[in-house]
Amino acid sequence: MITVHQVDLEIQEILPAFASGELDLEQLENWLVPRSMEAEELPAQTREALYQIELELAEYNHGHRTLHEVRAASALLAATLRAAPRFTTGSSTGTIVPEIKSFTTAGVG
């Protein structure tokens, strides 16, 4: 089973790597498939990010987007997720609690 924390961390690494060209389309799809199969077990924010990646890939595969557009959309999604409050599962109660990321004026958290 893939944990919420693991998927969130992976998304923060995978999307920028794909957007910059470090990962190719096949590598992104190979990463996405097992996570999508367990998406219903993930919090809404994480699940929606996975669904957005799937949508971008589907649009590319059907000729509605170029690879450049998919990479640009991945960069935008990565930036959006970095700026959004993160949610993690509470350790003792299993409730969802916010984890607010702090930012400095230099952009380093």
Helices and strands as residue ranges (DSSP letters): H 4-20, H 25-37, G 39-41, H 44-61, H 67-83, E 86-89, E 96-99
